Amino acid sequence: MPERNFRRSPARAAAAAAAVAVAQSAVATQRSRSPARRSEKSPARRTEKSPARRPEKSPARRSEKSPARRSEKSPARRPEKSPNVSEKSSSRAARKPSPGRKTASRRKSPARKPKSPARSFSAAEVTSTQKEEIIHYPRVLSNHDRGDGFDFDFQPRTRGSRESSVASSVVLIRRITANKMFQEKLEETKEIEHLKVTEERELEYPEKQPPSKSENEDIIEFGGRFGILVLQFFSQASLLLTHIYCSKANYGIKDFKIPLDWRAYFDIEVAALFLGYVLLQFVLSILPVGKVVDGLPDKLGRLQYRCNGFLNTFITLAIFALLKYFEFPVTMIVDKYVQFFVTGLIFAYVLAVLLYVRGGRTHFMAQNAYAVTGSHIYDFWMGREVNPQIGPFDIKSSLVRTGVIGLILVNVAIIAKSLEQSSGYSPTLLLAAGLQIWYCLDHMWFEECFLASFEVRYEGTGYMLTLGYNMFPYIPTIITRFLLNYRLEIPLYALAAIVVIHTIGYVIYRGSNLQKNEFRKNPLNPALAHLETIPTQRGRKILVSGWWGWVRHPNYLGDIIMHWTWASCCGIAHPLPYIVPLFVTLLLLHRAKRDDARCKQRYNAAWERYSNRVQYHVIPRVF
């Protein structure tokens, strides 16, 4: 028959093979065409499509089935049909023309969209092109500390053609997957407090650069220049008058007189001994013995400290014992107490001037960010450098040891003076001096913890610190000097109660400092896994549980308790010894306010969250 002969012709077979190749290439590149390309498709082009492309639906293919072909089928397969069926089929094919032979008026309009080729593809073919059609969704994560939310765009970038049911399912699955990713990311951000970072992350978040004069208006402390001048005069004058008053055994106001002879305030021998002691501490600080620990990540590198303060303390005490053995008058520290105090004030002032001049020549990245106001009085008080170093000597850490070890030496000299004045010992004096010596030895044993404190990391080394370190041996010893001169004794049960209260304060003080230091060294420590934290923009964490979830500065609270127990050894005989804990309490409360202000400026929203959760600074339900 003509139709059968035409189908078997080589030209027809070649055209069918070419059509199949075109269809396969279209599947591999795209699943749909743009409307512009669909409109260019003419009716004649549709008629050129090979019937082999849609063999199951094309009417032309059904019309090609002749009676002879049906007759070739096995009789067992269709035994009920007779040969005359082919005639009926042939006549029907003659009466009803094939859709491929439609006239131009009966053909579909070019504007009508053809069926998408994706409808004729299997799910496996669609899956094979999934990697080429991956839809990307932009994810914008805002800062968690500022409270910003997350913005995810779930609108797929699809082409303008109609998608098949399988392709729509694939897009839906992708949307569900993206939504699940969003939920997981949100949960991860909400629980980011449990993620720990190492100390090295601090290098990726450097401290704020020194602000300009206009930006520094909000960080003026101590009342500015006028407040600093008043504070300098009041602190030095009041402490000097207190020690002059302590030199009188009767502690009365009526017979109190201020000496007018300059030799009552300065002595050459005392100055030489004081400078020799300071030089000894600087030399001992560079001994190659002890653990080397990393300090604050500086703008120009990371500082390192040699923790040999405990060894230096015993070396200094051994030298003191040798001087006593060779009958050197070591008790002259008590006899010329005021001269030692004044020499310390002079040394602190001279050193502060030298550091101020040197600080103006250092790199601006190493300068104190809170001492660039342009006011010489204010910057001199705050200190231009945070951690000044001259050769191998670290000025700040050496000054700290000078003050702490000096307090031990003064108390040892007071005990020796007490043994010289009487045949026995005073339990009250021994307890008061012993608690202070324990405090200093503990500081030297845990010297590494102090290197992570606010004072070492952020305070400038100016006249405020040089004065404070040199005045430190002469503040708590007001209590022991009072007991030496007044010879007061209190009952043993009162001393036992003082020891218990002091132990409570020490546990708070040391426990909180150890917890903070361990967390800063290794946030991944399993012993700290139960602690809750708040992340900051600088990559660090703020503890909100444990000691630091109770009050913001538990170490200050423990320090205050211990100072009040020292003064309690004097009973209620005189109010003078209680000047010491009162002064320390006001100092630490003010430092807590300063620390909070700086932390708020440094951590912004993270510190506000911490402040809302931990409301009290130092004393629970009081301050």
Residue, then its C-alpha position, 0 to 999 in steps of 0.5 A: m500500500p502507498e502509506r506502508n511503502f512511504r513509511r519504509s522509505p529511507a528518507r522517511a527513516a532518516a527524517a524520523a532519526a533526525a527528529v528523535a535526535v532533536a527531541q533528545s537535545a531539547v530535553a538536555t538543554q531546556r524543558s520549555r521554550s519562551p513565549a517568543r519562540r512558541s509564537e514563531k512556530s508555524p503550523a507547517r512546522r508542527t506538521e513536520k513532526s515525526p509520528a515516532r515522537r508520540p507513537e502512542k497518541s498520533p492518529a496518523r500512526r493509527s491510520e498507517k496500520s493496514p489490514a495486512r499488518r494486522s493480519e501478520k499478528s499471531p492468530a493466538r493473540r487475536p483469534e476473534k477478528s476476521p480478515n474483513v476488519s482490515e477493509k473496514s479500517s481502510s474505508r474509515a481511514a479514507r472517510k476520516p482524514s488524518p489530523g496531519r492532513k488538516t487544512a490551514s483553517r482547521r489547524k491550531s492557532p500559532a498563539r495557542k501554547p503547545k504542550s510542554p515537552a516535559r509532559s512526555f518525559s519520565a520522572a527519571e529524565v526530569t531528575s537527571t536534569q535536576k543538577e542543571e536546574i538548581i534554584h538558589y535562594p539568597r540567605v541574609l543572616s543579620n547580627h544576632d546581637r542587634g536582634d535583627g531577623f533573618d530574610f530568606d527569599f523563597q521565590p524560585r527563578t523559573r522560566g515562563s513556560r508551564e511546568s509539568s507535574v513532576a517538575s512542580s514536585v521537584v520545585l516544591i521539594r526544593r522549597i521545603t528543603a530550603n525552609k528546613m534549612f532556614q529553620e535549622k539555621l534559626e535554631e542554630t542561631k538561637e542556641i549559639e550560646h552553647l557554641k564555644v570559641t577559642e581565645e585566638r578568635e579575639l585576633e579576628y575582632p580587634e579592639k576599637q581604635p583610639p577614638s577622636k576627640s569628638e568621639n571621646e566626649d562620652i567616655i570621660e571618667f572621674g568627672g573630667r579634669f576638675g574631678i581628677l585634680v580633686l581626687q589626686f589631692f584628696s587621696q594623697a592628703s587623706l592617706l598621709l594625714t591618716h598615717i600621721y595620726c596612726s603614729k600617735a598611740n593615744y589616737g586623740i584629736k586634741d593632741f594631734k599635730i602635723p609635723l612641719d620639719w621636712r625630715a619627717y617626710f623624706d629620708i635619703e636612706v629610706a629613698a635608697l632602700f625603696l629604690g633598691y627594692v623596686l629595682l630588685q622586683f624589676v630584675l626578678s620579673i625577668l628571671p627565666v623561671g616560671k610559666v609563660v602565658d599569653g596576655l591580651p591580643d595587642k594591636l601590634g601582637r600578643l603580649q606574653y607574661r612570665c608568671n614567677g611572682f610566687l618565686n620572687t616573693f620567697i626570694t624577697l622574704a629570704i633577703f629580708a630574713l638575711l638582713k634580719y639575721f645580720e642585724f640590719p634594722v628591718t623594723m625601720i619600715v615601721d619606725k619611718y613609715v611616713q617617709f616610706f609612704v612619701t618616697g612611694l608617692i614621689f616615685a609614682y609621680v616621676l614614673a608617671v611623667l616618664l611614661y606619659v612622655r614615652g606614650g606620646r611617641t609610641h604607635f597610636m595603635a598601642q595607645n590607651a583609647y581612653a587617654v586621647t582627649g587632648s587634655h594633659i591632666y586627664d591623659f596623664w591620670m589615665g595613662r597613654e599606654v595600656n601595657p608599656q614595656i621598656g626592653p624586657f621589663d613589663i612596667k605594669s606587672s612589675l608595679v603590681r608585684t612591687g605593691v603586693i610584695g610590699l604589703i607582705l614586707v610591711n606586715v612582717a616588719i609590724i609583726a617583728k616590731s610587735l615581738e620586740q616591744s613585748s615578750g609575747y605575741s598578739p593573736t589579734l595582730l597575728l590574725a589580721a596580718g596573717l589574713q593580709i599575707w594570705y591575700c597577697l600569697d594567693h594573688m602571687w600563686f594565681e598570678e595568671c588569673f590577674l593577667a585576665s582582669f579588667e585592670v591589666r587588660y584595659e586600664g592605662t598605666g598612668y598616674m592613677l595606677t602608679l599611685g595606686y600600686n605604690m599606695f597599696p602597701y600602706i592602705p591595709t596596714i592601717i589596720t595592723r598599725f592600729l593593732l600594734n599601737y593600740r594593743l587591742e585584743i578580742p575574744l577567740y570566738a570572735l576571731a574564729a567567726i572572722v576566719v569563717i566570714h573571711t573564708i566565705g569571701y575568699v571562696i567567692y573571690r577566688g572561685s569567680n576569678l578561676q571560673k572567668n580565667e578558665f573560660r577565657k583560656n579554653p571555652l571548650n573545657p568540659a568542666l564549663a559546658h554547663l555554663e550559659t553564655i551570650p555571644t558578642q560581635r567580637g567573637r567572645k562570650i559573656l558568662v550568664s550563669g555560675w558565679w557571673g550569673w549571680v552578680r556582674h562582679p562577684n570577685y569584687l564582692g569577695d574582695i569587699i568581704m575580706h577587707w571588712t573582716w580585716a577591719s573587724c579584728c579591731g572591734i569597735a574601739h575606734p572608727l579609724p580601721y574601718i576607713v580601709p574597707l570603706f575606701v575599698t568598697l567605694l573604689l570597687l563599686h566605682r570600678a564596677k560602674r566604669d567597667d559596665a560602661r566600657c563593656k556596654q560600649r564594647y559589646n552593645a546589645a549583648w551587654e544589654r541582654y546580660s544586664n537585663r538578666v543579671q541586674y545587680h553589679v556587686i551586692p545582690r539586691v543592693f547594688 
